[in-house]
């Protein structure tokens, strides 16, 4: 069976070696780097089994990117506490959206209008959500997200592309990235928010695409991994207007 490996990090900013990966199912850690080749050095190693290859890595690699606990107990918060994060953050909140549908969208009147082919009026911005976004923008805080889109886009993704007009009107920066590019960049297939580059809110969905829980992650090495994904996504994504125009041309 093929391992589900996650890239934790590297001690090199140039060629990516040595590095640490983690098996998401077994918890095993995979380290790669330059091999230890001197016969005298190898002869002094204890318990080197047949087929094992010793590698040399800097201590900082394991300190920075190796798991810190035998098992990490997830810190799960309810949705009310999650909502409060959007008033408590100080500078930036950013989201990666990776799913093909969201059940919460499909129960709205705007979704019904969209699927009926009717123009959606996004000018009604009196909701608590819109008021919060405007209030945070007025305080100088920045909110943004990158939405991953399939080829062809799903109905839910097209709805959110139209919905981006509302988000932008209340101060969010909305960008899109094709899934083929997200896969090429090895972006995680998870939905998450990053608050102030110090805390990650990992969104948990059930099999029916309902948001059912949020896990808070504050371990620095993990937060850095998600921040690296954010930077890669932002570098390659395009503003939603440009993305929508490219879809229109393709049609």
C-alpha positions in Angstrom: 0.0 0.0 0.0 1.3 3.4 -0.9 2.1 5.6 2.1 0.4 8.9 2.8 3.4 11.0 3.3 3.4 14.6 4.5 6.4 16.9 3.9 7.3 18.4 7.2 10.2 20.6 6.3 13.8 20.8 5.1 17.0 22.1 6.6 18.0 23.6 3.2 16.4 26.5 1.5 18.2 25.7 -1.8 17.9 22.1 -2.9 15.5 20.6 -0.3 17.9 18.1 1.2 18.0 16.9 3.9 14.3 16.7 4.7 11.8 15.1 7.0 8.5 13.5 6.0 5.9 11.9 8.2 3.6 8.9 7.5 0.1 10.2 8.3 -1.2 6.7 9.0 1.6 5.0 11.0 3.3 8.1 12.5 6.7 6.9 11.2 9.2 9.5 10.3 11.2 9.4 7.1 14.5 11.3 7.0 16.6 11.7 3.9 20.0 13.3 3.4 23.5 12.6 2.2 24.5 9.0 3.0 27.3 8.2 5.5 29.8 6.5 3.2 33.2 6.3 5.1 33.7 2.6 5.9 35.4 3.4 9.2 32.4 5.6 10.3 29.9 2.9 9.2 31.9 0.3 11.1 31.4 2.2 14.4 27.6 2.4 14.0 25.7 0.1 16.4 22.7 -2.0 15.3 22.9 -1.1 11.6 20.7 -3.7 10.1 21.0 -5.4 6.7 19.5 -3.1 4.0 19.6 0.0 6.3 21.4 3.1 4.9 22.8 5.7 7.4 22.2 9.3 6.5 23.7 12.5 7.9 21.4 15.3 8.9 21.9 18.5 10.9 20.6 18.5 14.4 18.4 21.5 13.6 16.5 19.5 11.1 15.1 17.1 13.7 14.6 19.9 16.2 12.7 22.1 13.8 10.7 19.5 11.8 10.6 16.3 13.8 7.4 15.4 15.8 7.6 16.7 19.3 5.3 14.2 21.0 4.8 10.5 20.8 1.1 11.3 20.2 -0.5 14.7 19.8 -3.9 15.2 21.4 -6.1 17.3 19.1 -7.5 20.4 20.6 -11.0 20.6 19.2 -13.3 23.7 19.6 -17.0 24.1 18.9 -18.3 26.3 16.1 -19.2 29.2 18.4 -15.6 29.4 19.7 -14.4 29.2 16.1 -16.6 32.1 15.1 -15.0 34.2 17.9 -11.6 33.8 16.2 -12.7 36.2 13.5 -13.0 39.1 16.0 -10.0 38.1 18.1 -7.3 37.9 15.4 -5.0 40.9 15.3 -3.6 41.2 11.8 -4.5 38.5 9.2 -6.9 35.7 8.6 -6.4 33.5 5.6 -8.2 30.3 4.3 -7.5 27.5 1.8 -10.6 26.0 0.4 -10.1 22.6 -1.2 -13.5 20.9 -1.2 -15.8 20.3 -4.2 -19.0 21.2 -2.3 -20.1 22.6 1.0 -23.4 21.5 2.4 -24.0 24.8 4.2 -24.0 26.6 0.8 -26.7 24.4 -0.6 -29.4 25.3 1.9 -29.2 29.1 1.1 -31.6 31.0 -1.1 -28.7 32.4 -3.0 -27.6 28.9 -3.9 -31.2 28.1 -5.1 -31.2 31.2 -7.2 -27.8 30.4 -8.7 -28.8 26.8 -9.6 -32.0 28.0 -11.2 -29.9 30.3 -13.4 -31.2 33.5 -11.9 -28.9 36.5 -11.2 -27.9 36.5 -7.5 -28.2 39.8 -5.7 -25.1 39.9 -3.5 -25.8 43.5 -2.4 -27.8 42.4 0.6 -24.9 42.6 3.1 -26.8 43.1 6.4 -25.9 39.7 7.8 -23.8 39.3 10.9 -21.1 37.6 8.8 -20.8 40.6 6.4 -21.0 43.1 9.3 -18.1 41.3 11.0 -15.9 41.4 7.9 -16.6 45.1 7.3 -15.7 45.8 11.0 -12.4 43.9 10.8 -11.5 45.6 7.5 -12.2 49.0 9.1 -9.7 48.1 11.8 -7.0 47.5 9.2 -7.1 43.7 9.4 -6.7 41.6 6.3 -8.8 38.6 5.3 -8.3 36.5 2.3 -8.6 33.0 0.8 -7.6 30.8 -2.1 -10.3 28.5 -3.5 -9.2 25.5 -5.5 -11.3 24.7 -8.6 -11.6 21.5 -10.6 -11.7 21.2 -14.3 -14.5 21.4 -15.1 -15.7 23.2 -12.0 -18.4 21.7 -9.8 -21.7 23.5 -9.3 -20.6 24.4 -5.8 -17.3 25.9 -7.0 -19.1 28.0 -9.6 -21.4 29.2 -7.0 -18.5 30.3 -4.8 -16.9 32.0 -7.8 -20.0 34.1 -8.1 -20.2 34.5 -4.3 -16.7 36.1 -4.4 -18.3 39.4 -5.4 -19.9 39.5 -1.9 -16.8 38.6 -0.1 -14.8 41.2 -2.0 -17.3 43.9 -1.3 -16.9 43.4 2.5 -13.1 43.5 2.4 -11.8 40.0 1.6 -9.3 39.2 -1.0 -10.5 36.2 -3.0 -8.2 34.2 -5.4 -8.5 30.9 -7.3 -6.2 28.1 -8.2 -6.8 25.2 -10.5 -6.6 21.8 -8.8 -4.0 20.5 -11.2 -1.7 23.3 -10.0 -2.6 22.7 -6.3 -1.6 19.0 -6.8 1.6 20.0 -8.6 2.5 22.2 -5.6 1.6 19.4 -3.2 -0.8 21.6 -1.3 -2.7 19.8 1.5 -6.2 18.5 0.7 -7.5 20.2 3.8 -9.5 23.2 4.5 -8.0 25.5 7.1 -7.7 29.1 8.4 -4.4 30.6 9.5 -4.7 33.4 12.1 -1.8 35.9 12.5 0.6 33.2 11.2 0.6 31.6 14.7 -2.5 29.5 14.8 -4.2 27.1 12.4 -7.9 26.2 12.5 -8.2 22.9 10.7 -11.8 22.4 9.5 -13.4 19.0 9.9 -16.2 17.8 7.6 -18.5 14.7 7.7 -19.2 12.5 4.8 -22.1 14.8 3.8 -19.8 17.8 3.6 -21.1 19.5 6.7 -18.6 21.4 8.9 -18.7 19.4 12.2 -15.7 20.6 14.1 -12.5 22.6 14.2 -9.1 21.6 15.4 -6.7 24.3 16.7 -3.0 23.8 15.9 -0.4 26.0 17.6 2.7 23.8 17.4 5.2 26.1 15.6 6.5 23.5 13.1 3.0 22.6 12.0 1.9 26.2 11.7 5.0 26.8 9.5 3.9 23.9 7.2 0.5 25.4 6.7 2.0 28.9 6.2 4.3 27.4 3.5 1.2 26.0 1.8 -0.4 29.5 2.0 2.6 31.2 0.5 2.7 28.7 -2.4 -1.1 29.0 -3.0 -1.0 32.8 -3.0 2.0 32.9 -5.4 0.3 30.8 -8.0 -3.4 31.8 -7.6 -5.1 34.5 -9.5 -7.8 37.1 -8.5 -11.2 35.6 -8.9 -12.2 38.1 -11.6 -9.3 36.9 -13.8 -10.1 33.3 -13.1 -13.8 33.8 -13.9 -12.8 35.5 -17.2 -10.6 32.6 -18.1 -13.5 30.2 -17.6 -15.7 32.3 -19.8 -13.2 32.4 -22.6 -12.8 28.6 -22.3 -16.6 28.1 -22.7 
